[in-house]
Amino acid sequence: MALSDHDTVDGVDEARAAAAAHGIGLLAATEISAVDAGYEDLHVLGYGIDHHDRLLLERLSGARADRELRAERMAGLLVDLGYAIDDSALAVRRAAGKPVGRPTSRPPCSPTPTTPSAWRARAQRRLHVHPAYLIPGAPAYARRTRPTVSEAIGWIHDAGGLAFWAHPFWDIATDREVLDALDRYHAAALDGVECFYVAHDEHQTGLLADRAAQLGLLRSASSDFHGPHHRLFSRFLAYQLHGRTPDLAR
């Protein structure tokens, strides 16, 4: 198995120690958030990296700094739109050196909930903020600018790892766009693609597996496990192979 998180290698040493204690093999890994051809949140997995490589750590630190500046820009836009920003969660993550994502917000003068139903209502309002304000084209959205997918692939190779495009159909909708992107990334020296994924259907899985075989790319699998209580990514080995076979041999 592998442990990866966005633009960081935090947790890899701890995971390796735990895996060794239980007789499990574990690859050092990271997941780099990248941009390409108008897509602003594509994920490039680096497997088998030297997670202590100084240049990689510097590059990941720069990527996290860019994420933080982007979060601050979006927070400012939300304030301009009349929202009050709850910065406490961001402050905790900054202090711990963890990646910072998009800010959370609430309408100004919103009272503190006093009943379970009121708490649920606030949570639902916050969920509505994300698609209304924090996705591409929305009024509080700030574009990601770096790294490109090609740069992310280079970072991973420089650190001795293999670069895989994660969950293509999670981030790009149409068959043609996914295949065109896969061709571009293959030309940029991509090593593999995550064909088998919890949210990929049989058609998507077959399409990726066939094109990967044509291009000589490795074929990986992931349940994208986020914890046992996550609404979607809550089980290991949750993906389906649909009669195809992963290929990790190189």
Protein Blocks (a to p, Z undefined) as FASTA:
>chain_A
ZZddehiaehklmmmmmmmmnopacdddddddddeehiabdcdddehiafkbfklmmmmm
mmmmmmmmmmmmmmmmmmmnopacdfklmmmmmmnopacdddddddehiacdfbfklmmm
mmmmmmmmmmmmmgghiakbccdfbdcfklmmmmmmmnopacddehkllmpmbfklmmmm
mmmmmmnopabdcfbcfklcfklmmmmmmmmmmnopacdddehiabjkbfklmcghkbcf
khpacdfbZZ
